[in-house]
Amino acid sequence: MQRLLLLAGTLALASCVAGPPPEVATPAPVLPPQFLYEPYATTGAALADLLPQEDPGFGTLAAQALASSPTLAEALARIDQARAGADRAGAERLPSVGANASVTGQRANPAQFGASLPPGVTIDTERVSYAANLTARWDPDLFGHLREQERAAIARVDAANASSRAVRNALLSEIAASVIDWRTLEARQAAIEEDIAGAEDLARLASVRERAGIAPGFDRVRAESAADASRSRLAGLESERARLTGRLVTLTTQGAAQVCAALALDPPGAELLPPPAALPSTLLVNRPDVLAASAELAAADAELAATARSRFPSFDLSAAVGLLAFSPADLFDEDSLVGSLAAAVAARLFDFGRIEAEIDGAAATKRAAFQAYRGSVYTALGDAEAGYGLVAAADRELAAAQAEAASLQRAARLAETRQRAGLADFLTVLEARRATDASGERAASALGRARRARVLLWQALGGEVQPDD
């Protein structure tokens, strides 16, 4: 017994001579105190207000997508897969109990015992044994190898949860952007139809003047060409509408007819709210990709610890109790009861650098995970800065486009008034109307870009945060 203990101690010491695992520094990324383009005044707006929540088409399509999107369903399946891995890692730390039963037949050759046997001794060359056993095995995990593996598996569940949230946010933002583009097309169509109506009125007036002999036919041709140009722009919207329909069919897994029916619902007039205030530090807890990278870093840290602990001896406790008899009738006799109890220890003496190579590889994996985490943090910071900047720029563009459209409309009305009063010629009216064409469409496009910029900011700030199941 003393020799056994001495041998076990020698093995334990031999496996511990490699020293502690390498330290991998993971300092927290340094973030600025505030965003450059963020509004400094408190707006009172919520993050969810950046989405077109008031649009019934968005609500319908988003609900359909969340219920049947294959991409989101795949992400949720990844969560179940990670949870199964965590359950398996946790079960490895618990005892394993099993049962078995067997019937064994043996036949021996008497010659194998020699040419002569003692008098009165015979060999039973055929025998059948019957056995039933209850076994148990347990690794006490004295050095925490299994515990660290479980920690890594749990961290990967967190990573899968965060990744599914990222998929959900991306899905909602894509649907919101597509719905906004659809509403923008409707507004552009209305503006172009107004341009066509105005050009047709001028063409009719020019035709009357031409027939009266007070104006050349060139005025009528110019007015009709302006109407034709607007009709050409109107026809070009159909290709964009078809592209958006196909995109929404892919996102929602619904038919084109169902998508168009949802978009046919008229949205109420929505106020363009200012963006909410946020701090760069909130990205560390709101952005799903940052949370996923953080969880992967935690998993890599646990894997490094588990790999380092594999240098230490592993202990194994096992026991078995059962019945062994050579006749079915004797199986439950008292003499047929058998059992065993064993304790084993195993360690590496000389592996010629194998485990050190594994530790170095795990350390490199952790360093890579940390750099991936830093990259996701600064990607989130860049997205948020760009999101705030886009909202500010889009709002300024919208104000300028609306002011331009209002000014040109006013100039066109003034030119028509002066023409009717005899203070301006028809060419002045025609030029004023030509300048007005497409100004309403540009204002509608600018409004769509402003709304789209808010969707990008919503996703950049972390989108909709869902509690973990």
Disulfide bonds with the S-S distance in Angstrom:
none
